[in-house]
Amino acid sequence: MHLERARELEPAAIVFRSKRYDFDEDLTDGLELAQAGTIAAARLALTSRITHLEINEPLYLDALPRTAVTLFAIGLRRIVGGRRVTVATYAIENLDPFATTPPRFKTRVRRGIERLLAEYVWRRVDNAVFGTAGAHGLYAQSFRTQPRRHSTVEALPSPCPCVDDADTANGDRNSVVFLGNFGARKGFSDVLAAWPLVRESRPDARLTLLGTGSQLDDARAAAAADPTITLHVDPPRSEIHAHLRTAHALVLPSRRMPGWREQVGLPIVEALAHGCEIVTTDETGIADWLREKRHRVLPSDASAARIAGAIAAAVDADRAKADILATLPAVDGRIAAGRLLFDDPAHPVAR
């Protein structure tokens, strides 16, 4: 989805460290991509003629060293007469990585260094756009100052162009989808545990599993044992769109893990863009919006029985896909944020 969105933003080179499991080469045509580690990224910043730079958010600790070194290189370039680079960031983190004290001495030392790096990076940011109110609150709490420009644009999708009138009228009301990583933090085991309970009350319901992950064997076993479960391992983007166009509901009961909390949830964003009912937990940064729009938001410790009840309620929901799509903004939240980051006058942001 990140690569699909990149086509709607102003042309820019995208420098990335590594490819995710769902990286789709078919979506890279026409995009300027460069895979680079810490030193290579800094070299690019030092030798290129960039005037605007969007960086990973400062509380994304895995990228902090790379981001800090890149900003240091830009500073060196400025010292020798180069043009000042405008630095912007899009932030959706909603879990304070510095809230707890690690038990091990080495980890505490590393965390202290990360705190200093985060402060350095944050001070260099000229403009920040937050994707959730929770992220805005976290950054206000974590740092003494704010960038001279900052704003919040809810990380909501616009309706997907692939959805037409026939899709909005003819969704399969018995179709439930789990999309993404088959792992504990996405609540995958909880979905598998809840599904037999869903079948008891809604025998016509069907579950489609789209993705891969550490619990792939569990997914295969569940699909082999239950004819109402269908598995598609790491499907291409076109197939994901096709399933979401006909699905009635998406379930993603995210669980908080040490050092991790669901920021928004791309599967949720994608399902909303296709007019699906959502079943999730209050870990997502858009939980309040989902509640307001009558989706099903459970406590993060919800039992399999409660998840099953929420899935059954979503299956029973009688609103059309068109009604869900009508609650979404005309401009995708990430696209709107990207335009705000660097003041794109050709594409005013819809508010």
N, C-alpha and C positions, 0 to 999 in steps of 0.2 A: 504493500500500500504506500510505503514511503516513496518508492520510485514512481508510482502512478501520480502521486501528488507533485513530485518534482517537475513534471511536465507543465503544470499549471502556474508555477512560480516563474519569476524572471530568470533568464538564463544564468547559470552559475556552475562553476566546477564543484563537484562533490568529492571531498577527500575522506576516505573511510579506512578503518584499520583492518577489518576482517568481514567476511561474508557470513550472514546468518544462514540457518538451515533452509529458510524459505526464500533465499535470494533467487530471483527469476531472471535469467540472462535475457529472456525475450523482451523484458521491459527496459533494457539498457540502451536500445537503439536511439541515437540522437541525443543522449545525455553525455556530458563530459565527466567521467568518473576516474578517480585515481586512488589506487590502494597504496597506502603509505603508513609506515610505522612512525614512531616518535621523531626520530632524527630526520627522516625523509620529509615528514610534514613540516618540520621547522625549516628545512632547507627550501621547500616550496614557498613558504611565507617570506623567507629572507630574500629570495631571488625573483619572485614574481612581482607583477605590478598591481596587485590587488588594492582596492580602496575600501572594500567592505568585507567583513569576515563574520560569519555566524559560527559560534562555537558551541560545543556541548555544554549543558548547564553546569554550573560550578559544583552542585551537590551530587553530580554523577562521578563518584570517586574513581571508578575504573579508568575514566578518560582524563582525570586531573593532571597527571604528569605530562601527558602529551599536549594538553591544552596550555598548561603553564609554559612549557618550552616553546611552543608556537608563539605565544604572546611575547615571550622574552625576545624571540627572534625579530618580531615586528618592532619591538622597542629599539633593538640595535639598529635596524634599518632606519628608524626615525632619527637616531643620533647622528647618522652619517648623511643626513639630508633627505631621506626619503619622505614621502607624503604620509601624513597621519592616517591610520586605518581606523574606520569606524567599526566597533566591535558590538555585536548583538547576540542575544541568546534567547532561546525558547525554553521555558521551564515548566515541568509538570511533576517534579518530585514532590511527594507528600509524606515522606518519612525522614525524620532527622537522623542522619548517619552519625552524628556526634552526641546523641542523647544518652547513650550508655557508655560505660567505661569498660573496655575490653579487659579480660582477666589476665592475659599474658603481657609481659613487659614489652616484648618486641612489637606486639600489636598496638599497645598504647603509644609507643614511640611513633610508629607509622601513622597512627590516627592523628597524632599531634602535628606531624608534618603535613598530612592531608588538610588539616584545618588551616594551616598557614597558607598552603597553596590555594585553597578555596577562597580565602580572604583576598589573596593577590589577584586571582582571576576575577572575582566579583568587583573589585575596585576598578578593573580595567573595562568593565562592561559599560557601554554608553546607553544602550537601550535593551530593556528586558520585556518580553511579553510572556505572561503566565497563562497556561492552558486551563487552570482550575483555580478557584478561590482558595482551595487548600494549599496549593503551591505558593500562591502569593503570600498567604499567612505564614507559611513555613520560612520563606526567605526573609520576611520582615522580622521574624523572631530570631533567625540565625545570624543576621548581619546588622551592624549598627547603622549602616547607610543604605540608601537605595540609588540606583542609577538615575541620572538626571531625567531620563524618560522611562516610564514603565506603565504597563496597562495589562488588563486581563481580557482574554478572548476565550470563551468556553470551548473546550476541545470537542466540539460536536461536528459530525459530518453534514454535508449537504446530500440530498438524494442522489444516488448513483445514476449516472446517465444510462446505464444498461437496463434499468427498470422501466418498462413501458406500461401502458394502460392495461394490457392483458395480464401482466404479472400482478398488478395491484388488485385486480378483480378476482384472480384465480389462484391465489396462494393455497397450498395444501395445509389445512388447519391441523392435521395430525402429525406434521413434520417438525421435529425438534433437532437442532444442530448443536454439536459441541465443536468449536473451531479453535485450533491453535496447538499449544504444547500439551502433550499427554504427561502431566507431572503433578506433583503434590500441591504446588503453590497455585495452580489453576483449578484445584478442586476436582481433578479428574477421577480419583478414586471415589469421591463422594457422589459424582454423577453416576458411576457404575453401580454404586450401592443403592442409589435412589431409584434407578430405572425399574427394577422389578416391582417396586411399590407403585410407580406410575402405571405400569401395565395392569396391575390389579384393578385400578379404578378407571383407566382409559385404555382398554385392550386394543384399540385401533391406532394408538400412538406409535410412532416410529422414531428411532434415534439414529442420526447420521454423525459419524465421527470423522472429522477432517483434520489431519495434522500428523504429528509424529512426536516422539519424545521418549523419556526414560521408561514410561509405562506402556510402551507399544505392545509388548507381549500380553499385557492385561487387556488391551484393546482387541487384540486378535482373538484371545480366548473368549471374551465377551461376545464378539461378533459370531464366533463359531458356535457358541452355546445358545444364542438367542436370535431367532429369525427376524425380530423387529429391530435389530441393531445392524447397521451397515458401516463398514470401515473403508475409508479412502486414505491411503498413506501418502502424506506430503503431496497433495494434488496441485496441479498448476493453477495459476490465478484464474484462468477462464473457467475452470471447473468449480472453483470456490464461488465465483459470481453466480454460476448457474444454480448451485445448490441454495444459495441465499435468496435468489429470486423466488424460489418456490417454497422455502421454509417459512413456517409460521412463528417459530420461537428459537432463540439461542439461549443456551445455559452456560454460564461461566462463574461458578461459585468460588471466586478467588479466596485464598487463605493467606494470612500474613505469616511470613517466615522470618527468621533472624536476618536482619539487614535488608529485607525486601518487603515492599507493599505494592499492590497494584496501583499504577499511576492513573491510567484511564482504562486501558484494555483495548487493543486494536480489534480483537474479535467483536467486542461490543460496538465499537465505532462502525465496523463494516456491516454488522447485522442491522444496526439502525439505518444505515444508508440504503438498505434493501427493504426497509419497512417491517422488520421483525420485532416481535415482543421480546423483552429481555428479562432473564432470570439471573441475578447476580447477588453479590454481597455488598455491604457498605464499605468495603475496602477501596473500591474504585473512586477516583477523584470526582466523578460526575454522579455520585449516588444521589445527591439532593435533586438534581435535575431529573434523574430517572424516576424518583418517587413522585415528583411533581407531575410528570407526564404519564403516571399510572402504570409504570413497569414494576416488576417485582424485585425489591431490594431486601435481602435477608441479613440478619446479623452474621458477622464473620465466622461465628462458631455454630452456625445452623447445622442441625442433624440431617441425616439422610432423609428422614421422614418429612422434615420441613422443606427440604429441597424438592422432594417428590410432590408435596402439596403445591408448591409454587409452580412447578412445571405443569402440573395438572390444571392449575388456574390459568396459566398462560395458554395452554391448549384450548381451554374453554373460552378464552377471550374472543369476543365477536367483532372487534373493530377491524376494519380493513387495513391493508398495507398503506393505502393512500392516506388514511387518517394519521398513521404514525409518521409517514413522510412529511405531512403537513406541519408537524411540530418542529421540523429541522430548519436551520438557517439556510438562506439562499446560497451563501458562500461557506465552503468548508472551513471549520475553525482554524485548522493548521494553515490553510492557504491565506485566510484573513490575517493570521498572526505574521506570516511571512511577509505580507505586504506592509504591515505596520513596522516590522523590524527595520526596514530600509526605506520607508516612505515612498512607496510605489504610486505616483500620482495617476498613472494610466489606469489603475484598478482600485478605485476607492473601496474601502471596506464597508460592507453592509452591517449596520448595527441594529 
